[in-house]
Amino acid sequence: MLEGIARNSMTKQETKSLRKDGYLIANIYGKGLENVNAAFKKNEFIKFLRNKTTIAFDVNVDGNTIKVVVQEYQKCPITSDLLHVDLMIAQPGVRTTYRVPVTVEGTPKGLKNKGLFIFHKKRVPVKCTIENLPESFHLQIADLDTGDNVLVRDLELPEGVSCYLDPRVPIVGVIKAK
């Protein structure tokens, strides 16, 4: 479980001093709930996110355990350092938007025909409750030839899960190399 501290002061000086001490500034929010301003050790946060196996995970902020999902993060445009993260509370029974990762298996046959494999969407936005949330969309790509794509309409969405992207949007594909 990821351990964090609650931030009492929201001043610019306090935020700068926390960042200097190696903390990542976080905002935890949920529908109808009060926002929690928190800070996590940056290295521990990154290490935890790389090793997590589910979309939703638990954090402990000043003794309160909260199940959250990473909604958005901000990086420094120059150094690519992580500056800020928005964590949304995963409330049971509340339909909200989640970004589900896409995983692939196999080697496309179009690579032998001088094609390039491209990820158009690494994450697909879906609207559902936390109980119906799929861990990932797993795609078989061995049959993709040059010019072929897997579209949003080709995804098998579980019951209670809807994707609001246009059904013609490609997720992965093989393009012809020049």
Order of alpha helices (4+ residues) and beta strands (2+ residues): beta-alpha-beta-beta-alpha-beta-beta-beta-beta-beta-beta-beta-beta-beta-beta
